[in-house]
Amino acid sequence: MIRTAGIEDLPILQQIENICFQEERYSAEDLAAILEEDGFETILADADGPIGSAIVNYRQELIAAQLVSLAVLPQYRGQGIAHALLVEAEGRVRARGARKMVLQVEVINVPAMNLYLHHGFNIEGVIGDYYGPGRDAFFMIKVL
Ligand SMILES: CC(C)(COP(=O)(O)OP(=O)(O)OC[C@H]1O[C@@H](n2cnc3c(N)ncnc32)[C@H](O)[C@@H]1OP(=O)(O)O)[C@@H](O)C(=O)NCCC(=O)NCCS
């Protein structure tokens, strides 16, 4: 099931972050702030337990929505879950008025790059050292 995450889902979101990201993880405080802020849509995929999550940020004054986080637990990968989370995230920000979505992805993250390219995102440029020294990111955009 794909549903909106609430503050009660904070431990689950943190668990997904901790398992899926080695670095650049959100702290519990960051996630709590995100869950309580109107500009963010936090989406959870779960069944009997957690499966994956997506966080997207959009406010009317922004030019584009920003995909902040997307993660699927290793045992559920390759089944289209990230694709479904992305479709849901796009639908939600589009309903709020967003006409573009942007994201950053590390240039060596092949699964994520393929996902975004198959999903209609285009590479707009490279941001040097975005994730730290020598760790560049692609800046990607999709017209919604
Ligand atoms: C990136 C991630 C979210 C993909 O999740 P997923 O549920 O396995 O993705 P999906 O099953 O929806 O796959 C969708 C597309 O992604 C691509 N993809 C997914 N896993 C891939 C892999 N291991 N290698 C190459 N391409 C892959 C494929 O293009 C696939 O489309 P296809 O089936 O039509 O070929 C997941 O690997 C993950 O959580 N990684 C760690 C966290 C992360 O890096 N998040 C992105 C940060 S920018």
The ligand as a Gaussian input file, in Angstrom:
#p B3LYP/6-31G(d) Opt

LIG

0 1
 C       17.147000       3.550000      -6.572000
 C       16.081000       2.685000      -5.871000
 C       15.137000       3.619000      -5.138000
 C       15.312000       1.884000      -6.959000
 O       14.260000       1.172000      -6.327000
 P       13.511000      -0.072000      -7.009000
 O       12.204000      -0.259000      -6.313000
 O       14.410000      -1.230000      -7.084000
 O       13.261000       0.478000      -8.483000
 P       12.182000      -0.088000      -9.507000
 O       12.010000      -1.561000      -9.304000
 O       10.961000       0.768000      -9.452000
 O       12.950000       0.101000     -10.867000
 C       12.620000       1.099000     -11.771000
 C       13.748000       1.264000     -12.762000
 O       14.970000       1.570000     -12.085000
 C       16.084000       0.974000     -12.742000
 N       16.805000       0.115000     -11.806000
 C       16.360000      -0.305000     -10.591000
 N       17.309000      -1.067000     -10.010000
 C       18.352000      -1.117000     -10.856000
 C       19.637000      -1.746000     -10.802000
 N       20.038000      -2.468000      -9.728000
 N       20.487000      -1.595000     -11.847000
 C       20.099000      -0.882000     -12.917000
 N       18.914000      -0.246000     -13.020000
 C       18.041000      -0.376000     -12.020000
 C       15.527000       0.245000     -13.901000
 O       15.651000       1.125000     -14.987000
 C       14.059000       0.038000     -13.586000
 O       13.278000       0.107000     -14.691000
 P       13.019000      -1.218000     -15.621000
 O       12.489000      -2.261000     -14.668000
 O       12.036000      -0.717000     -16.582000
 O       14.350000      -1.547000     -16.195000
 C       16.723000       1.661000      -4.899000
 O       17.744000       0.956000      -5.560000
 C       17.293000       2.294000      -3.631000
 O       16.581000       2.494000      -2.643000
 N       18.619000       2.599000      -3.619000
 C       19.273000       3.182000      -2.443000
 C       18.799000       4.602000      -2.167000
 C       19.038000       5.518000      -3.359000
 O       20.101000       5.508000      -3.964000
 N       18.013000       6.346000      -3.668000
 C       18.078000       7.311000      -4.746000
 C       18.776000       8.537000      -4.255000
 S       18.874000       9.778000      -5.519000

